[in-house]
């Protein structure tokens, strides 16, 4: 009799432990998914806000910017390429990197950037990889 009672208690205990592990695993999985969604939302909100802020910074510095034959020019028709002061200030105040692209056909070329290459040179004149995630987002 004792043997059957022990087997039943052991079986119930094993089922309880397995059920508990399953519930804990599902809870961890769900909370991880929720955290990823919240972080993704916060990240996209920060990017959107930073983009709007950069547009305001650039408009304040250059006025209405126009794309004329693939060149970005200020309100006076002067090219904005090489004018790093404002984008550097923006990047420092927002604690992020910033790049301004010009578009010609389907090619996006960096004309202002705080991103630097291995030699410490600004990554201007380079194009956005058309197979990359950033290009797809445009």
Secondary structure, DSSP 8 states (H G I E B T S, - for coil): -HHHHHHHHHHHHHHHHHHHHHHHHHHHHHHHHHHHHHHHHHHHHHHHHHHHHHHHHHHHHHSS-EEETTEEE-TTS-B-TT--HHHHHHHHHHTS--EEEEEETTEEEEEEES-B-TTS-B--S-B--TTSHHHHH-
